[in-house]
Amino acid sequence: MHQPSCRMNDAEYQLLARAAATCHMSVAGFLARAALDAARDLGRTAADVAGEREMLQELFALRRHLGQLGNNLNQVAKALNSGADAPQAEAVLAAIQRTAKRVDAFTQHHLDNRTAG
Protein backbone atom coordinates (compact mmCIF):
# COMPACT_ATOMS: atom_id res chain seq x y z
CA MET A 1 0.00 0.00 0.00
CA HIS A 2 1.15 3.50 -0.80
CA GLN A 3 0.08 6.58 1.10
CA PRO A 4 0.87 9.71 -0.91
CA SER A 5 0.56 13.05 0.82
CA CYS A 6 0.08 16.61 -0.33
CA ARG A 7 0.19 20.05 1.18
CA MET A 8 -2.50 22.71 0.95
CA ASN A 9 -3.38 25.91 2.73
CA ASP A 10 -6.38 26.26 5.05
CA ALA A 11 -8.70 27.59 2.35
CA GLU A 12 -7.83 24.75 -0.02
CA TYR A 13 -8.33 22.16 2.70
CA GLN A 14 -11.68 23.65 3.71
CA LEU A 15 -12.80 23.54 0.08
CA LEU A 16 -11.73 19.91 -0.14
CA ALA A 17 -13.43 19.04 3.15
CA ARG A 18 -16.71 20.67 2.05
CA ALA A 19 -16.61 18.82 -1.26
CA ALA A 20 -15.99 15.51 0.50
CA ALA A 21 -18.83 16.18 2.96
CA THR A 22 -21.19 17.08 0.12
CA CYS A 23 -20.40 13.71 -1.46
CA HIS A 24 -20.72 11.93 1.90
CA MET A 25 -17.10 10.81 1.69
CA SER A 26 -14.05 11.15 3.88
CA VAL A 27 -11.47 13.69 2.77
CA ALA A 28 -8.99 10.89 2.04
CA GLY A 29 -11.60 8.89 0.11
CA PHE A 30 -12.70 11.92 -1.89
CA LEU A 31 -9.12 12.85 -2.67
CA ALA A 32 -8.23 9.30 -3.72
CA ARG A 33 -11.30 8.86 -5.88
CA ALA A 34 -10.94 12.24 -7.56
CA ALA A 35 -7.23 11.70 -8.19
CA LEU A 36 -7.69 8.19 -9.59
CA ASP A 37 -10.60 9.23 -11.79
CA ALA A 38 -8.57 12.17 -13.06
CA ALA A 39 -5.57 9.92 -13.73
CA ARG A 40 -7.75 7.52 -15.70
CA ASP A 41 -9.24 10.32 -17.80
CA LEU A 42 -6.95 13.32 -17.93
CA GLY A 43 -9.62 15.34 -19.75
CA ARG A 44 -11.82 15.41 -16.63
CA THR A 45 -11.33 17.36 -13.45
CA ALA A 46 -12.02 16.49 -9.81
CA ALA A 47 -14.94 18.91 -9.99
CA ASP A 48 -16.43 16.82 -12.80
CA VAL A 49 -16.20 13.72 -10.61
CA ALA A 50 -17.80 15.47 -7.63
CA GLY A 51 -20.47 16.92 -9.93
CA GLU A 52 -21.41 13.47 -11.16
CA ARG A 53 -21.91 12.27 -7.59
CA GLU A 54 -24.12 15.28 -6.82
CA MET A 55 -26.09 14.60 -10.00
CA LEU A 56 -26.69 10.99 -8.98
CA GLN A 57 -27.78 12.03 -5.49
CA GLU A 58 -30.29 14.47 -6.98
CA LEU A 59 -31.60 11.86 -9.43
CA PHE A 60 -32.14 9.34 -6.64
CA ALA A 61 -33.91 11.99 -4.54
CA LEU A 62 -36.15 12.86 -7.48
CA ARG A 63 -36.87 9.18 -8.08
CA ARG A 64 -37.95 8.67 -4.45
CA HIS A 65 -40.08 11.81 -4.54
CA LEU A 66 -41.77 10.80 -7.80
CA GLY A 67 -42.53 7.38 -6.32
CA GLN A 68 -44.22 9.02 -3.34
CA LEU A 69 -46.20 11.31 -5.61
CA GLY A 70 -47.22 8.35 -7.75
CA ASN A 71 -48.59 6.61 -4.66
CA ASN A 72 -50.51 9.76 -3.69
CA LEU A 73 -51.92 10.10 -7.19
CA ASN A 74 -53.02 6.46 -7.18
CA GLN A 75 -54.86 7.06 -3.89
CA VAL A 76 -56.61 10.09 -5.38
CA ALA A 77 -57.61 8.11 -8.48
CA LYS A 78 -58.89 5.23 -6.36
CA ALA A 79 -61.00 7.61 -4.25
CA LEU A 80 -62.43 9.37 -7.29
CA ASN A 81 -63.15 6.10 -9.11
CA SER A 82 -65.08 4.83 -6.09
CA GLY A 83 -67.21 7.99 -6.04
CA ALA A 84 -65.56 9.43 -2.93
CA ASP A 85 -64.26 12.95 -2.57
CA ALA A 86 -60.53 13.55 -2.89
CA PRO A 87 -59.88 16.92 -1.27
CA GLN A 88 -56.12 16.33 -1.52
CA ALA A 89 -56.27 16.03 -5.33
CA GLU A 90 -55.31 19.65 -5.99
CA ALA A 91 -52.39 19.47 -3.55
CA VAL A 92 -51.12 16.25 -5.16
CA LEU A 93 -51.37 17.72 -8.66
CA ALA A 94 -49.59 20.90 -7.52
CA ALA A 95 -46.80 18.79 -6.01
CA ILE A 96 -46.48 16.87 -9.27
CA GLN A 97 -46.21 20.14 -11.20
CA ARG A 98 -43.53 21.45 -8.81
CA THR A 99 -41.58 18.22 -9.14
CA ALA A 100 -41.84 18.30 -12.93
CA LYS A 101 -40.40 21.82 -12.86
CA ARG A 102 -37.62 20.57 -10.56
CA VAL A 103 -36.82 17.77 -13.01
CA ASP A 104 -36.82 20.24 -15.91
CA ALA A 105 -34.56 22.70 -14.05
CA PHE A 106 -32.18 19.93 -13.01
CA THR A 107 -32.02 18.56 -16.55
CA GLN A 108 -31.44 22.00 -18.06
CA HIS A 109 -28.74 22.81 -15.49
CA HIS A 110 -26.98 19.53 -16.24
CA LEU A 111 -27.20 20.06 -20.01
CA ASP A 112 -25.94 23.65 -19.69
CA ASN A 113 -22.96 22.50 -17.64
CA ARG A 114 -22.10 19.75 -20.12
CA THR A 115 -22.19 22.09 -23.11
CA ALA A 116 -20.17 24.75 -21.25
CA GLY A 117 -17.46 22.22 -20.37
N, C-alpha and C positions, 0 to 999 in steps of 0.2 A: 504494500500500500504506500502511496505517495501522499504527502500532505503539503501542497504548495501554499505559500502565504503571499499576501500583498499588503501594501500600505496605502492608507487613504486618510484624508483629513476628516474632521468631525462631520462636516456637511455632506461629504460623499458617503460616509458610513450611515448617516441618518437616512439619506435617500435610499441606500441599499436596504436598510432595515425596514423602511416603510414598504418598499416594493416586495420584500420577502413576506411581510405580514399580510399585505394585500392578497398575495397568492397562497396564504396559509402554509408557508414554508419557513424553515429555519434560514438564517442568513447563510450559513455554510451550504445548505441544500440548494438554495436559490442561486448562489454564486456558482456552485458546481454545475447545476443544470444549465444555467445561462451560458457559462463558459464552454461546456461540452457541445451544446446546441450551436453556438457560434462557431466553434472549431469545425463542426461537421458541415456547416453551410456558411461560409465566410461572407456571403451576401446579406445575411440577416444579422440583426443586432440583438442584444439582450432585451431591449425594450420590445422588440417584436415577439420574443418568446414570452415575456410577461404579459404582453397584450393578448396573446392567444389564450393564455390561462384565464385572464379576465373575461374574454369573450365566451369561453366554455362555461364559466361560472354563471354568466348572465343567461346563456342559452338554457342551462339546466334550471335556473330559477324561473325563466319564462315557461318552460315545459311543465314544471310543477304547478305554476299559477294557472296555466291554460287547462290542466287536468282538473283543478278545483272548480274553475269556471264551467267546464263541461259538465261536471257533476251537478252544479247548481242549475244549469240550464236544463238538464234532464229532469230534475225535480220540478221545475216550473212547467215543462211540457207535460209531465205526468199529471200534475195538478189540473192543468187546463184541459187535458184530454178526458179527465174524469168528471169535468163539469165544475170543479172547485175553483175558488178564487186563488190567484197567485199574486198577492200584493208585492212580493219581492221581485216580480218580473222586470220592472223598470230598472231597479238597482242592478240586477244581474246583467241586463243588456248594456247598461252604462259601463259596468265593469269590463265587459267584453270589448266595448268600443275603446276604453282607455288602454286596455292591454294590446289591442290591435295597433293603436297609435304607438305604444311602447315598442312593439315588434318592428314597426315601420321605422321609427327613429333609430333603433339599434341597428337595423339592417343598413340604413342609409349612412349612419356614422361609420360602420365597418367598411362599407363600399368606398366612402370618401377617403378613409385612411389607407385603403389598399391602393387606390389610384394615385394618391399623393406620394406614396412611398416608392 
